[in-house]
Amino acid sequence: MTAPPVLDQQPTQPTGQWSTSPVIDYEPRPEPPCPAPSAAALHRPSPRRLREPRLTEQPAPRSAVVFAERALRQVIEVIDRRRPVAQLRPLMTPVLIDRVIARVGATRTASAHLRRVRVRSVDTGDGEVTAAEVFASFSRAGRVHAVAARIEQYRDGWRIVALQIG
């Protein structure tokens, strides 16, 4: 049977001899600060043109706006436990329903009210509006929260495919 190795022993060196090696200088050297820009440089005209707004954007279809308002109101009511979760099935993908269910678990002291909903069509390149971005806000207990979503046409209507609630 062998004895276990002793781990706390120092390496054996002859006494009286020291071994040293140079250390690399890693401290930053003080350099003079950059000179302040001149007034002429600050007020020089920019060589690049500013972007002009695109005039070819299509407005969001009325059906998308109506769907977005109705769907977000229902999502908020499900989170507040004023509406059953089953009513979200035709409105959004199953993955998003699971995320809304996870958000339902927190206790709420006041009910939420949808304040403002804006819908902007997404240019998919085919000339037809098949997707839109939704921006909304709702208030609960004196605080304002934000909602962002993406809706896309699905079979015969619209469906939420992405949702973020702040």
VMD Tcl script that builds the backbone (N, CA, C; Angstrom):
set m [mol new atoms 498]
animate dup $m
set s [atomselect $m all]
$s set {name element resname resid chain x y z} {
  {N N MET 1 A 0.844 -1.163 0.000}
  {CA C MET 1 A 0.000 0.000 0.000}
  {C C MET 1 A 0.893 1.232 0.000}
  {N N THR 2 A 0.560 2.187 -0.862}
  {CA C THR 2 A 1.391 3.381 -0.965}
  {C C THR 2 A 0.758 4.512 -0.174}
  {N N ALA 3 A 1.597 5.418 0.292}
  {CA C ALA 3 A 1.102 6.566 1.052}
  {C C ALA 3 A 0.577 7.618 0.082}
  {N N PRO 4 A -0.471 8.357 0.497}
  {CA C PRO 4 A -1.004 9.402 -0.390}
  {C C PRO 4 A 0.019 10.518 -0.560}
  {N N PRO 5 A 0.048 11.159 -1.735}
  {CA C PRO 5 A 1.035 12.222 -1.951}
  {C C PRO 5 A 0.710 13.438 -1.088}
  {N N VAL 6 A 1.726 14.101 -0.665}
  {CA C VAL 6 A 1.568 15.310 0.141}
  {C C VAL 6 A 1.539 16.486 -0.833}
  {N N LEU 7 A 0.447 17.272 -0.797}
  {CA C LEU 7 A 0.242 18.319 -1.775}
  {C C LEU 7 A 0.790 19.675 -1.346}
  {N N ASP 8 A 1.017 19.871 -0.069}
  {CA C ASP 8 A 1.418 21.199 0.384}
  {C C ASP 8 A 2.932 21.360 0.517}
  {N N GLN 9 A 3.697 20.545 -0.105}
  {CA C GLN 9 A 5.133 20.699 -0.033}
  {C C GLN 9 A 5.602 21.720 -1.055}
  {N N GLN 10 A 6.577 22.532 -0.728}
  {CA C GLN 10 A 7.163 23.520 -1.623}
  {C C GLN 10 A 8.172 22.810 -2.519}
  {N N PRO 11 A 8.333 23.319 -3.749}
  {CA C PRO 11 A 9.347 22.690 -4.610}
  {C C PRO 11 A 10.736 22.867 -3.991}
  {N N THR 12 A 11.507 21.892 -4.167}
  {CA C THR 12 A 12.837 21.924 -3.550}
  {C C THR 12 A 13.781 22.771 -4.379}
  {N N GLN 13 A 14.361 23.803 -3.741}
  {CA C GLN 13 A 15.383 24.648 -4.344}
  {C C GLN 13 A 16.508 24.768 -3.329}
  {N N PRO 14 A 17.681 24.904 -3.848}
  {CA C PRO 14 A 18.778 25.106 -2.897}
  {C C PRO 14 A 18.577 26.417 -2.152}
  {N N THR 15 A 18.831 26.427 -0.879}
  {CA C THR 15 A 18.654 27.630 -0.079}
  {C C THR 15 A 19.660 28.680 -0.465}
  {N N GLY 16 A 19.231 29.933 -0.376}
  {CA C GLY 16 A 20.111 31.040 -0.677}
  {C C GLY 16 A 20.081 31.454 -2.139}
  {N N GLN 17 A 19.394 30.738 -3.008}
  {CA C GLN 17 A 19.318 31.119 -4.409}
  {C C GLN 17 A 17.892 31.566 -4.729}
  {N N TRP 18 A 17.795 32.708 -5.399}
  {CA C TRP 18 A 16.489 33.235 -5.809}
  {C C TRP 18 A 16.433 33.290 -7.314}
  {N N SER 19 A 15.288 33.030 -7.821}
  {CA C SER 19 A 15.091 33.098 -9.266}
  {C C SER 19 A 14.106 34.217 -9.549}
  {N N THR 20 A 14.491 35.166 -10.378}
  {CA C THR 20 A 13.595 36.275 -10.730}
  {C C THR 20 A 13.493 36.383 -12.236}
  {N N SER 21 A 12.374 36.979 -12.681}
  {CA C SER 21 A 12.196 37.230 -14.109}
  {C C SER 21 A 11.540 38.604 -14.250}
  {N N PRO 22 A 11.836 39.301 -15.318}
  {CA C PRO 22 A 11.264 40.637 -15.479}
  {C C PRO 22 A 9.745 40.561 -15.695}
  {N N VAL 23 A 9.024 41.572 -15.206}
  {CA C VAL 23 A 7.574 41.666 -15.346}
  {C C VAL 23 A 7.280 42.680 -16.442}
  {N N ILE 24 A 6.381 42.357 -17.297}
  {CA C ILE 24 A 6.020 43.248 -18.395}
  {C C ILE 24 A 5.246 44.431 -17.829}
  {N N ASP 25 A 5.581 45.632 -18.296}
  {CA C ASP 25 A 4.894 46.841 -17.847}
  {C C ASP 25 A 3.501 46.859 -18.463}
  {N N TYR 26 A 2.471 46.838 -17.635}
  {CA C TYR 26 A 1.102 46.811 -18.146}
  {C C TYR 26 A 0.319 48.043 -17.743}
  {N N GLU 27 A 0.917 48.937 -17.037}
  {CA C GLU 27 A 0.213 50.152 -16.636}
  {C C GLU 27 A 0.101 51.097 -17.822}
  {N N PRO 28 A -1.031 51.763 -17.988}
  {CA C PRO 28 A -1.152 52.702 -19.107}
  {C C PRO 28 A -0.269 53.925 -18.874}
  {N N ARG 29 A 0.310 54.369 -19.958}
  {CA C ARG 29 A 1.151 55.558 -19.859}
  {C C ARG 29 A 0.273 56.785 -20.051}
  {N N PRO 30 A 0.519 57.828 -19.293}
  {CA C PRO 30 A -0.296 59.034 -19.477}
  {C C PRO 30 A 0.017 59.674 -20.818}
  {N N GLU 31 A -1.036 59.901 -21.591}
  {CA C GLU 31 A -0.897 60.536 -22.885}
  {C C GLU 31 A -1.689 61.827 -22.869}
  {N N PRO 32 A -1.279 62.787 -23.649}
  {CA C PRO 32 A -2.047 64.024 -23.662}
  {C C PRO 32 A -3.425 63.776 -24.263}
  {N N PRO 33 A -4.445 64.475 -23.752}
  {CA C PRO 33 A -5.789 64.260 -24.287}
  {C C PRO 33 A -5.889 64.772 -25.721}
  {N N CYS 34 A -6.894 64.280 -26.422}
  {CA C CYS 34 A -7.116 64.729 -27.798}
  {C C CYS 34 A -7.483 66.205 -27.784}
  {N N PRO 35 A -7.043 66.937 -28.774}
  {CA C PRO 35 A -7.407 68.353 -28.800}
  {C C PRO 35 A -8.900 68.505 -29.087}
  {N N ALA 36 A -9.481 69.561 -28.545}
  {CA C ALA 36 A -10.897 69.832 -28.775}
  {C C ALA 36 A -11.106 70.246 -30.222}
  {N N PRO 37 A -12.243 69.863 -30.819}
  {CA C PRO 37 A -12.473 70.259 -32.208}
  {C C PRO 37 A -12.692 71.757 -32.308}
  {N N SER 38 A -12.294 72.291 -33.434}
  {CA C SER 38 A -12.475 73.727 -33.638}
  {C C SER 38 A -13.941 74.033 -33.945}
  {N N ALA 39 A -14.308 75.299 -33.807}
  {CA C ALA 39 A -15.680 75.698 -34.082}
  {C C ALA 39 A -16.020 75.485 -35.545}
  {N N ALA 40 A -15.053 75.685 -36.426}
  {CA C ALA 40 A -15.306 75.489 -37.850}
  {C C ALA 40 A -15.593 74.017 -38.152}
  {N N ALA 41 A -14.906 73.117 -37.474}
  {CA C ALA 41 A -15.139 71.700 -37.702}
  {C C ALA 41 A -16.505 71.265 -37.185}
  {N N LEU 42 A -16.961 71.873 -36.102}
  {CA C LEU 42 A -18.265 71.511 -35.543}
  {C C LEU 42 A -19.416 72.002 -36.409}
  {N N HIS 43 A -19.237 73.098 -37.100}
  {CA C HIS 43 A -20.334 73.695 -37.864}
  {C C HIS 43 A -20.156 73.527 -39.371}
  {N N ARG 44 A -19.318 72.632 -39.774}
  {CA C ARG 44 A -19.075 72.363 -41.190}
  {C C ARG 44 A -20.274 71.587 -41.755}
  {N N PRO 45 A -20.715 71.863 -42.968}
  {CA C PRO 45 A -21.838 71.114 -43.541}
  {C C PRO 45 A -21.441 69.657 -43.770}
  {N N SER 46 A -22.381 68.783 -43.561}
  {CA C SER 46 A -22.143 67.353 -43.698}
  {C C SER 46 A -22.057 66.976 -45.172}
  {N N PRO 47 A -21.082 66.146 -45.572}
  {CA C PRO 47 A -20.972 65.746 -46.973}
  {C C PRO 47 A -22.042 64.731 -47.382}
  {N N ARG 48 A -22.721 64.116 -46.432}
  {CA C ARG 48 A -23.716 63.102 -46.789}
  {C C ARG 48 A -25.119 63.694 -46.748}
  {N N ARG 49 A -25.960 63.175 -47.594}
  {CA C ARG 49 A -27.342 63.629 -47.639}
  {C C ARG 49 A -28.143 62.951 -46.544}
  {N N LEU 50 A -29.090 63.666 -46.011}
  {CA C LEU 50 A -29.983 63.075 -45.023}
  {C C LEU 50 A -30.989 62.183 -45.732}
  {N N ARG 51 A -31.402 61.134 -45.036}
  {CA C ARG 51 A -32.372 60.217 -45.631}
  {C C ARG 51 A -33.725 60.892 -45.766}
  {N N GLU 52 A -34.331 60.707 -46.898}
  {CA C GLU 52 A -35.669 61.226 -47.095}
  {C C GLU 52 A -36.664 60.126 -46.777}
  {N N PRO 53 A -37.813 60.478 -46.219}
  {CA C PRO 53 A -38.795 59.430 -45.910}
  {C C PRO 53 A -39.294 58.762 -47.187}
  {N N ARG 54 A -39.515 57.467 -47.095}
  {CA C ARG 54 A -40.008 56.736 -48.253}
  {C C ARG 54 A -41.484 57.044 -48.444}
  {N N LEU 55 A -41.829 57.449 -49.630}
  {CA C LEU 55 A -43.206 57.808 -49.919}
  {C C LEU 55 A -44.016 56.629 -50.435}
  {N N THR 56 A -43.377 55.501 -50.632}
  {CA C THR 56 A -44.069 54.354 -51.189}
  {C C THR 56 A -44.652 53.443 -50.123}
  {N N GLU 57 A -44.554 53.791 -48.851}
  {CA C GLU 57 A -45.081 52.930 -47.803}
  {C C GLU 57 A -46.594 52.860 -47.889}
  {N N GLN 58 A -47.094 51.636 -47.798}
  {CA C GLN 58 A -48.531 51.450 -47.820}
  {C C GLN 58 A -49.065 51.553 -46.402}
  {N N PRO 59 A -50.231 52.155 -46.227}
  {CA C PRO 59 A -50.821 52.161 -44.894}
  {C C PRO 59 A -51.258 50.748 -44.522}
  {N N ALA 60 A -51.308 50.498 -43.242}
  {CA C ALA 60 A -51.732 49.182 -42.778}
  {C C ALA 60 A -53.203 48.983 -43.119}
  {N N PRO 61 A -53.576 47.795 -43.536}
  {CA C PRO 61 A -54.981 47.545 -43.841}
  {C C PRO 61 A -55.851 47.711 -42.601}
  {N N ARG 62 A -57.059 48.153 -42.819}
  {CA C ARG 62 A -57.992 48.374 -41.698}
  {C C ARG 62 A -58.221 47.076 -40.926}
  {N N SER 63 A -58.225 45.950 -41.632}
  {CA C SER 63 A -58.426 44.667 -40.947}
  {C C SER 63 A -57.281 44.377 -39.980}
  {N N ALA 64 A -56.052 44.791 -40.328}
  {CA C ALA 64 A -54.906 44.574 -39.438}
  {C C ALA 64 A -55.022 45.446 -38.197}
  {N N VAL 65 A -55.481 46.692 -38.366}
  {CA C VAL 65 A -55.633 47.598 -37.223}
  {C C VAL 65 A -56.700 47.071 -36.268}
  {N N VAL 66 A -57.834 46.655 -36.817}
  {CA C VAL 66 A -58.922 46.127 -35.980}
  {C C VAL 66 A -58.466 44.871 -35.251}
  {N N PHE 67 A -57.770 43.970 -35.968}
  {CA C PHE 67 A -57.274 42.752 -35.336}
  {C C PHE 67 A -56.292 43.070 -34.217}
  {N N ALA 68 A -55.363 43.993 -34.456}
  {CA C ALA 68 A -54.340 44.319 -33.454}
  {C C ALA 68 A -54.986 44.862 -32.179}
  {N N GLU 69 A -55.935 45.769 -32.314}
  {CA C GLU 69 A -56.597 46.318 -31.125}
  {C C GLU 69 A -57.343 45.236 -30.359}
  {N N ARG 70 A -58.095 44.404 -31.071}
  {CA C ARG 70 A -58.872 43.351 -30.420}
  {C C ARG 70 A -57.955 42.318 -29.767}
  {N N ALA 71 A -56.904 41.905 -30.485}
  {CA C ALA 71 A -56.017 40.864 -29.971}
  {C C ALA 71 A -55.246 41.340 -28.743}
  {N N LEU 72 A -54.706 42.559 -28.770}
  {CA C LEU 72 A -53.955 43.050 -27.611}
  {C C LEU 72 A -54.859 43.246 -26.406}
  {N N ARG 73 A -56.074 43.692 -26.640}
  {CA C ARG 73 A -57.014 43.836 -25.524}
  {C C ARG 73 A -57.286 42.474 -24.887}
  {N N GLN 74 A -57.443 41.435 -25.713}
  {CA C GLN 74 A -57.688 40.100 -25.177}
  {C C GLN 74 A -56.465 39.555 -24.447}
  {N N VAL 75 A -55.269 39.810 -24.974}
  {CA C VAL 75 A -54.050 39.352 -24.299}
  {C C VAL 75 A -53.943 39.986 -22.913}
  {N N ILE 76 A -54.203 41.278 -22.820}
  {CA C ILE 76 A -54.134 41.968 -21.526}
  {C C ILE 76 A -55.198 41.435 -20.574}
  {N N GLU 77 A -56.382 41.135 -21.085}
  {CA C GLU 77 A -57.436 40.581 -20.231}
  {C C GLU 77 A -57.092 39.177 -19.751}
  {N N VAL 78 A -56.395 38.386 -20.568}
  {CA C VAL 78 A -55.953 37.056 -20.126}
  {C C VAL 78 A -54.906 37.202 -19.029}
  {N N ILE 79 A -53.974 38.131 -19.197}
  {CA C ILE 79 A -52.942 38.346 -18.181}
  {C C ILE 79 A -53.574 38.790 -16.862}
  {N N ASP 80 A -54.642 39.586 -16.942}
  {CA C ASP 80 A -55.338 40.047 -15.733}
  {C C ASP 80 A -56.317 39.022 -15.184}
  {N N ARG 81 A -56.421 37.857 -15.836}
  {CA C ARG 81 A -57.343 36.789 -15.429}
  {C C ARG 81 A -58.804 37.202 -15.561}
  {N N ARG 82 A -59.098 38.056 -16.508}
  {CA C ARG 82 A -60.490 38.430 -16.780}
  {C C ARG 82 A -61.038 37.648 -17.966}
  {N N ARG 83 A -60.221 36.873 -18.614}
  {CA C ARG 83 A -60.615 36.125 -19.804}
  {C C ARG 83 A -59.862 34.798 -19.788}
  {N N PRO 84 A -60.483 33.697 -20.217}
  {CA C PRO 84 A -59.776 32.410 -20.252}
  {C C PRO 84 A -58.717 32.359 -21.345}
  {N N VAL 85 A -57.681 31.583 -21.106}
  {CA C VAL 85 A -56.553 31.472 -22.032}
  {C C VAL 85 A -56.987 30.845 -23.351}
  {N N ALA 86 A -57.978 30.002 -23.327}
  {CA C ALA 86 A -58.408 29.314 -24.542}
  {C C ALA 86 A -58.830 30.287 -25.638}
  {N N GLN 87 A -59.228 31.479 -25.283}
  {CA C GLN 87 A -59.668 32.446 -26.281}
  {C C GLN 87 A -58.501 33.039 -27.079}
  {N N LEU 88 A -57.265 32.761 -26.683}
  {CA C LEU 88 A -56.107 33.251 -27.429}
  {C C LEU 88 A -55.699 32.310 -28.560}
  {N N ARG 89 A -56.220 31.100 -28.589}
  {CA C ARG 89 A -55.784 30.116 -29.596}
  {C C ARG 89 A -55.939 30.599 -31.037}
  {N N PRO 90 A -57.044 31.216 -31.429}
  {CA C PRO 90 A -57.116 31.665 -32.833}
  {C C PRO 90 A -56.326 32.946 -33.111}
  {N N LEU 91 A -55.786 33.584 -32.084}
  {CA C LEU 91 A -55.127 34.875 -32.258}
  {C C LEU 91 A -53.619 34.797 -32.407}
  {N N MET 92 A -52.981 33.755 -31.867}
  {CA C MET 92 A -51.513 33.716 -31.841}
  {C C MET 92 A -50.998 32.298 -31.912}
  {N N THR 93 A -49.688 32.200 -32.111}
  {CA C THR 93 A -49.048 30.892 -32.208}
  {C C THR 93 A -48.998 30.226 -30.835}
  {N N PRO 94 A -48.933 28.894 -30.785}
  {CA C PRO 94 A -48.912 28.190 -29.497}
  {C C PRO 94 A -47.737 28.579 -28.592}
  {N N VAL 95 A -46.581 28.872 -29.161}
  {CA C VAL 95 A -45.424 29.266 -28.350}
  {C C VAL 95 A -45.725 30.563 -27.596}
  {N N LEU 96 A -46.364 31.506 -28.270}
  {CA C LEU 96 A -46.709 32.773 -27.614}
  {C C LEU 96 A -47.771 32.576 -26.542}
  {N N ILE 97 A -48.686 31.657 -26.758}
  {CA C ILE 97 A -49.700 31.381 -25.732}
  {C C ILE 97 A -49.026 30.888 -24.460}
  {N N ASP 98 A -48.003 30.035 -24.606}
  {CA C ASP 98 A -47.262 29.555 -23.428}
  {C C ASP 98 A -46.576 30.708 -22.696}
  {N N ARG 99 A -46.057 31.682 -23.427}
  {CA C ARG 99 A -45.409 32.831 -22.785}
  {C C ARG 99 A -46.415 33.718 -22.063}
  {N N VAL 100 A -47.598 33.862 -22.639}
  {CA C VAL 100 A -48.641 34.650 -21.966}
  {C C VAL 100 A -49.092 33.928 -20.705}
  {N N ILE 101 A -49.210 32.614 -20.769}
  {CA C ILE 101 A -49.598 31.836 -19.589}
  {C C ILE 101 A -48.560 32.012 -18.487}
  {N N ALA 102 A -47.288 32.039 -18.833}
  {CA C ALA 102 A -46.237 32.237 -17.831}
  {C C ALA 102 A -46.365 33.611 -17.176}
  {N N ARG 103 A -46.836 34.583 -17.909}
  {CA C ARG 103 A -46.982 35.933 -17.362}
  {C C ARG 103 A -48.218 36.059 -16.481}
  {N N VAL 104 A -49.180 35.148 -16.633}
  {CA C VAL 104 A -50.416 35.198 -15.851}
  {C C VAL 104 A -50.145 34.909 -14.384}
  {N N GLY 105 A -49.100 34.158 -14.066}
  {CA C GLY 105 A -48.839 33.727 -12.696}
  {C C GLY 105 A -48.637 34.838 -11.690}
  {N N ALA 106 A -48.189 35.999 -12.087}
  {CA C ALA 106 A -47.924 37.092 -11.143}
  {C C ALA 106 A -49.244 37.669 -10.636}
  {N N THR 107 A -49.253 38.039 -9.375}
  {CA C THR 107 A -50.464 38.625 -8.796}
  {C C THR 107 A -50.585 40.079 -9.242}
  {N N ARG 108 A -51.783 40.472 -9.542}
  {CA C ARG 108 A -52.066 41.826 -10.006}
  {C C ARG 108 A -52.958 42.531 -8.992}
  {N N THR 109 A -52.649 43.780 -8.737}
  {CA C THR 109 A -53.475 44.548 -7.800}
  {C C THR 109 A -54.506 45.398 -8.523}
  {N N ALA 110 A -54.268 45.704 -9.791}
  {CA C ALA 110 A -55.203 46.524 -10.559}
  {C C ALA 110 A -55.302 45.964 -11.975}
  {N N SER 111 A -56.387 46.265 -12.634}
  {CA C SER 111 A -56.553 45.787 -13.998}
  {C C SER 111 A -55.892 46.752 -14.977}
  {N N ALA 112 A -55.513 46.223 -16.117}
  {CA C ALA 112 A -54.830 47.020 -17.131}
  {C C ALA 112 A -55.839 47.538 -18.147}
  {N N HIS 113 A -55.505 48.683 -18.737}
  {CA C HIS 113 A -56.352 49.292 -19.762}
  {C C HIS 113 A -55.479 49.654 -20.951}
  {N N LEU 114 A -55.898 49.212 -22.132}
  {CA C LEU 114 A -55.182 49.527 -23.356}
  {C C LEU 114 A -55.327 51.006 -23.648}
  {N N ARG 115 A -54.208 51.678 -23.900}
  {CA C ARG 115 A -54.235 53.129 -24.106}
  {C C ARG 115 A -54.147 53.507 -25.569}
  {N N ARG 116 A -53.140 53.022 -26.263}
  {CA C ARG 116 A -52.889 53.469 -27.622}
  {C C ARG 116 A -52.326 52.305 -28.438}
  {N N VAL 117 A -52.799 52.170 -29.657}
  {CA C VAL 117 A -52.324 51.112 -30.549}
  {C C VAL 117 A -51.983 51.744 -31.893}
  {N N ARG 118 A -50.814 51.447 -32.410}
  {CA C ARG 118 A -50.383 51.918 -33.715}
  {C C ARG 118 A -49.939 50.702 -34.525}
  {N N VAL 119 A -50.309 50.700 -35.806}
  {CA C VAL 119 A -49.982 49.589 -36.689}
  {C C VAL 119 A -49.286 50.151 -37.920}
  {N N ARG 120 A -48.168 49.517 -38.291}
  {CA C ARG 120 A -47.402 49.944 -39.458}
  {C C ARG 120 A -47.170 48.730 -40.351}
  {N N SER 121 A -47.457 48.886 -41.625}
  {CA C SER 121 A -47.279 47.765 -42.544}
  {C C SER 121 A -45.792 47.508 -42.770}
  {N N VAL 122 A -45.472 46.264 -43.069}
  {CA C VAL 122 A -44.099 45.851 -43.321}
  {C C VAL 122 A -43.957 45.587 -44.805}
  {N N ASP 123 A -42.940 46.161 -45.407}
  {CA C ASP 123 A -42.691 45.968 -46.824}
  {C C ASP 123 A -41.988 44.632 -47.019}
  {N N THR 124 A -42.716 43.655 -47.533}
  {CA C THR 124 A -42.139 42.331 -47.748}
  {C C THR 124 A -41.591 42.168 -49.150}
  {N N GLY 125 A -41.763 43.178 -49.991}
  {CA C GLY 125 A -41.190 43.143 -51.325}
  {C C GLY 125 A -42.104 42.600 -52.402}
  {N N ASP 126 A -43.221 42.011 -52.040}
  {CA C ASP 126 A -44.107 41.454 -53.065}
  {C C ASP 126 A -45.234 42.409 -53.451}
  {N N GLY 127 A -45.248 43.600 -52.882}
  {CA C GLY 127 A -46.255 44.586 -53.232}
  {C C GLY 127 A -47.551 44.462 -52.458}
  {N N GLU 128 A -47.762 43.356 -51.789}
  {CA C GLU 128 A -48.986 43.136 -51.023}
  {C C GLU 128 A -48.653 43.159 -49.532}
  {N N VAL 129 A -49.516 43.750 -48.733}
  {CA C VAL 129 A -49.275 43.823 -47.301}
  {C C VAL 129 A -49.719 42.508 -46.663}
  {N N THR 130 A -48.737 41.732 -46.190}
  {CA C THR 130 A -49.037 40.461 -45.530}
  {C C THR 130 A -48.518 40.430 -44.103}
  {N N ALA 131 A -47.870 41.508 -43.666}
  {CA C ALA 131 A -47.337 41.573 -42.310}
  {C C ALA 131 A -47.387 43.017 -41.830}
  {N N ALA 132 A -47.462 43.173 -40.507}
  {CA C ALA 132 A -47.503 44.513 -39.921}
  {C C ALA 132 A -46.856 44.473 -38.542}
  {N N GLU 133 A -46.319 45.621 -38.140}
  {CA C GLU 133 A -45.752 45.778 -36.800}
  {C C GLU 133 A -46.746 46.554 -35.959}
  {N N VAL 134 A -46.872 46.141 -34.708}
  {CA C VAL 134 A -47.842 46.751 -33.796}
  {C C VAL 134 A -47.087 47.339 -32.615}
  {N N PHE 135 A -47.409 48.586 -32.281}
  {CA C PHE 135 A -46.825 49.270 -31.127}
  {C C PHE 135 A -47.986 49.726 -30.265}
  {N N ALA 136 A -47.955 49.413 -28.991}
  {CA C ALA 136 A -49.080 49.779 -28.140}
  {C C ALA 136 A -48.581 50.107 -26.738}
  {N N SER 137 A -49.471 50.720 -25.973}
  {CA C SER 137 A -49.181 50.982 -24.563}
  {C C SER 137 A -50.438 50.696 -23.759}
  {N N PHE 138 A -50.222 50.258 -22.523}
  {CA C PHE 138 A -51.341 50.053 -21.612}
  {C C PHE 138 A -50.924 50.534 -20.239}
  {N N SER 139 A -51.914 50.852 -19.429}
  {CA C SER 139 A -51.613 51.356 -18.084}
  {C C SER 139 A -52.203 50.419 -17.045}
  {N N ARG 140 A -51.488 50.319 -15.931}
  {CA C ARG 140 A -51.935 49.517 -14.788}
  {C C ARG 140 A -51.403 50.182 -13.534}
  {N N ALA 141 A -52.291 50.510 -12.641}
  {CA C ALA 141 A -51.938 51.091 -11.335}
  {C C ALA 141 A -51.059 52.329 -11.487}
  {N N GLY 142 A -51.397 53.192 -12.431}
  {CA C GLY 142 A -50.675 54.439 -12.593}
  {C C GLY 142 A -49.378 54.341 -13.382}
  {N N ARG 143 A -49.007 53.157 -13.828}
  {CA C ARG 143 A -47.784 52.983 -14.617}
  {C C ARG 143 A -48.146 52.648 -16.045}
  {N N VAL 144 A -47.326 53.094 -16.973}
  {CA C VAL 144 A -47.548 52.841 -18.395}
  {C C VAL 144 A -46.548 51.785 -18.856}
  {N N HIS 145 A -47.049 50.795 -19.567}
  {CA C HIS 145 A -46.226 49.701 -20.083}
  {C C HIS 145 A -46.318 49.673 -21.603}
  {N N ALA 146 A -45.309 49.110 -22.245}
  {CA C ALA 146 A -45.261 49.052 -23.702}
  {C C ALA 146 A -45.471 47.625 -24.199}
  {N N VAL 147 A -46.014 47.535 -25.403}
  {CA C VAL 147 A -46.221 46.250 -26.059}
  {C C VAL 147 A -45.745 46.389 -27.500}
  {N N ALA 148 A -45.034 45.400 -27.975}
  {CA C ALA 148 A -44.624 45.356 -29.376}
  {C C ALA 148 A -45.000 43.979 -29.919}
  {N N ALA 149 A -45.490 43.960 -31.153}
  {CA C ALA 149 A -45.908 42.692 -31.739}
  {C C ALA 149 A -45.725 42.740 -33.246}
  {N N ARG 150 A -45.725 41.575 -33.820}
  {CA C ARG 150 A -45.737 41.458 -35.282}
  {C C ARG 150 A -46.905 40.560 -35.636}
  {N N ILE 151 A -47.711 41.007 -36.586}
  {CA C ILE 151 A -48.835 40.203 -37.031}
  {C C ILE 151 A -48.637 39.881 -38.507}
  {N N GLU 152 A -49.082 38.692 -38.895}
  {CA C GLU 152 A -48.982 38.265 -40.288}
  {C C GLU 152 A -50.294 37.628 -40.701}
  {N N GLN 153 A -50.571 37.679 -41.999}
  {CA C GLN 153 A -51.780 37.041 -42.488}
  {C C GLN 153 A -51.614 35.539 -42.402}
  {N N TYR 154 A -52.649 34.899 -41.890}
  {CA C TYR 154 A -52.610 33.464 -41.674}
  {C C TYR 154 A -53.950 32.900 -42.125}
  {N N ARG 155 A -53.940 32.117 -43.162}
  {CA C ARG 155 A -55.142 31.535 -43.757}
  {C C ARG 155 A -56.154 32.614 -44.098}
  {N N ASP 156 A -57.179 32.778 -43.276}
  {CA C ASP 156 A -58.248 33.720 -43.610}
  {C C ASP 156 A -58.198 35.016 -42.811}
  {N N GLY 157 A -57.224 35.193 -41.926}
  {CA C GLY 157 A -57.170 36.403 -41.113}
  {C C GLY 157 A -55.754 36.697 -40.666}
  {N N TRP 158 A -55.631 37.454 -39.604}
  {CA C TRP 158 A -54.340 37.849 -39.055}
  {C C TRP 158 A -54.017 37.009 -37.845}
  {N N ARG 159 A -52.725 36.920 -37.524}
  {CA C ARG 159 A -52.270 36.164 -36.364}
  {C C ARG 159 A -51.021 36.802 -35.795}
  {N N ILE 160 A -50.915 36.849 -34.460}
  {CA C ILE 160 A -49.723 37.377 -33.800}
  {C C ILE 160 A -48.631 36.326 -33.867}
  {N N VAL 161 A -47.463 36.709 -34.417}
  {CA C VAL 161 A -46.352 35.760 -34.527}
  {C C VAL 161 A -45.184 36.140 -33.624}
  {N N ALA 162 A -45.177 37.361 -33.106}
  {CA C ALA 162 A -44.150 37.797 -32.160}
  {C C ALA 162 A -44.800 38.774 -31.197}
  {N N LEU 163 A -44.410 38.687 -29.928}
  {CA C LEU 163 A -45.026 39.537 -28.905}
  {C C LEU 163 A -44.011 39.807 -27.806}
  {N N GLN 164 A -43.927 41.073 -27.423}
  {CA C GLN 164 A -43.082 41.460 -26.294}
  {C C GLN 164 A -43.859 42.454 -25.436}
  {N N ILE 165 A -43.964 42.143 -24.157}
  {CA C ILE 165 A -44.713 42.985 -23.233}
  {C C ILE 165 A -43.744 43.529 -22.201}
  {N N GLY 166 A -43.677 44.836 -22.095}
  {CA C GLY 166 A -42.739 45.480 -21.178}
  {C C GLY 166 A -43.371 45.934 -19.900}
}
mol reanalyze $m
mol bondsrecalc $m
mol representation Tube
mol addrep $m
